[in-house]
Amino acid sequence: MPQNIKFTNTSGYKDLLKPVPAYTMVPDWYKQTDSYVGGEKKPNGDGNTLATIKRCMPVFDAITAGYLILLPADVWVSIKDEQQIFEWSSFNLISFHPIQQAPLHPAKNEHPYAKFNNHWAIKTPKGYSIEIVQPMHREAVFTILSGVVDTDKYSAPINFPMVINDPKFEGMIAKGTPIAQVIPFKRESWQMEIGDDSDRSDQQNVISELNTRFFDRYKNMFRTIKEYK
């Protein structure tokens, strides 16, 4: 039985762009990449194949994990007096954190931290949280600061602090741009341990099993399909 994640529009604007399952917005660069170098699905002469990143299921599962929050209106970025200026014509789209709030964060630049104001409240079932990350394997002029929120208990809108990657960037962040990837997960307690010889033997058995096939080995032999609807 699938779990439910609920997105509630808090803007008062009924046509606000809705969040979407990430699998519905696979980026063009991925769709346009050939599955095999040279377009030929065949061994390369040394027992391997020249599969491209398109055949890498961990990358595909990252691209299609969870849900995307979309920018509801255009944002224009310009430079004035050596500071980045943000302009928008509707909604309360951007606010700011003083750089002093996170002066040592590796994503900082010389400007205050801008923040995408999110107009969707998120609710998950008891025991489930969300991880909020930069939309994975997608081109963007910005990077949001990742976070984890216990949305089974906290259901107010969550905003997304971010930095513009190039402090000299000027131009449009267009309406409909994915600004955050929301991945629900079940909270559990974990304890780390170090594997022994039996675990090393299991790992070698996996490699031996992989080597019995040429194509889509991980996908067909080990991968579990993830569903986000």
NORUR-V344527 format. One line per field, one symbol per residue. ss: DSSP state (~ for helix, > for strand, _ for the rest). burial: + if it has 24 or more other C-alpha atoms within 12 Angstrom, else -. A space follows every 10 residues. Layout:
ss: ???
burial: ???
This chain:
ss: ____>>>>>_ _________> >~~~~__~~~ ~____>~~~_ __>_____>_ >_~~~_~~~~ ~~~___>>>> ____>>>>>> __>>>>>___ ___>>>>_~~ ~~________ __>>>>___> >>>>___>>> >>>_______ _>>>__>>>_ _________> >>>>______ >>>____>>> >>>>>>____ ______~~~~ ~~~~~~~~~~ ______~~~~ ~________
burial: ----+++++- -----+++++ +++-++---+ ---------- --------++ ++-++++--+ ++++++++++ +++++-+--- ---++++--- -+++-+---- ------++++ ++++++++++ ++++---+++ ++++++++-+ ++++++-+++ ++--+--+++ +++++-+--- --+---++++ +++++----- ---------- ---------- ----++---- -------+-
